Amino acid sequence: MEPLPDRCVPCEGGVKPLTQDEAAARLELVPEWTCSGEPARLRRSFRLEDFRRALAWINRVGMLAEEEGHHPDFHLTGWNRVELVLWTHAIGGLSDNDFVLARKIDALARRARPRIR
């Protein structure tokens, strides 16, 4: 497996989604994420202290995603749980960009502790 790039690479389509084996190998780089669905998607949930912090977390991840030019789906459930779902819409599946952004979100979460449980 080739190493992941440091940044997301613009993807306008024309690239094949990662195979199941390729995605499984890359999933080892982001062990707190799960991969499921057809087409495959990366998912991770975060539980925050309260509603205000959940909204702030969505905004922080949103700013990071905007910097990378790669945008997750956000789901705010209950009053403090945020689920992020990553996949490359332009190709209808997973690409390296999804794993690059997942790693960057993980790093952001480590810096945000103990606010995230």
KABEL-V242861 format. One record per backbone hydrogen bond with DSSP energy under -1.0 kcal/mol. NH is the residue of the N-H (numbers start at 1). CO is the residue of the C=O. E is the energy in kcal/mol with one decimal. If there is no record, write none. Layout:
nh->NH co->CO e->E
nh->NH co->CO e->E
//
This chain:
nh->18 co->94 e->-3.0
nh->23 co->19 e->-2.7
nh->24 co->20 e->-2.3
nh->25 co->21 e->-2.1
nh->26 co->22 e->-2.1
nh->27 co->23 e->-2.1
nh->29 co->26 e->-2.0
nh->30 co->27 e->-1.2
nh->33 co->30 e->-2.2
nh->34 co->43 e->-2.4
nh->36 co->41 e->-2.2
nh->41 co->36 e->-2.2
nh->42 co->86 e->-2.6
nh->43 co->34 e->-2.4
nh->44 co->84 e->-1.8
nh->46 co->82 e->-2.7
nh->48 co->80 e->-3.1
nh->54 co->50 e->-1.9
nh->55 co->51 e->-2.4
nh->56 co->52 e->-2.2
nh->57 co->53 e->-2.4
nh->58 co->54 e->-2.1
nh->59 co->55 e->-2.1
nh->60 co->56 e->-2.5
nh->61 co->57 e->-2.7
nh->62 co->58 e->-2.5
nh->63 co->59 e->-2.3
nh->64 co->60 e->-2.0
nh->65 co->61 e->-3.0
nh->66 co->62 e->-2.2
nh->67 co->63 e->-2.1
nh->68 co->64 e->-1.8
nh->69 co->65 e->-1.2
nh->70 co->65 e->-2.0
nh->73 co->85 e->-2.9
nh->75 co->83 e->-1.9
nh->77 co->81 e->-2.8
nh->81 co->77 e->-1.8
nh->82 co->46 e->-2.8
nh->83 co->75 e->-3.0
nh->84 co->44 e->-2.9
nh->85 co->73 e->-2.2
nh->86 co->42 e->-2.5
nh->88 co->93 e->-2.8
nh->89 co->87 e->-1.0
nh->91 co->88 e->-1.3
nh->92 co->88 e->-1.1
nh->93 co->88 e->-1.4
nh->98 co->95 e->-1.1
nh->100 co->96 e->-2.5
nh->101 co->97 e->-2.7
nh->102 co->98 e->-2.0
nh->103 co->99 e->-2.2
nh->104 co->100 e->-1.9
nh->105 co->101 e->-2.6
nh->106 co->102 e->-2.4
nh->107 co->103 e->-2.1
nh->108 co->104 e->-2.1
nh->109 co->105 e->-2.5
nh->110 co->106 e->-2.2
nh->111 co->107 e->-1.7
nh->112 co->108 e->-1.3
nh->115 co->112 e->-1.8
nh->117 co->47 e->-3.4
//
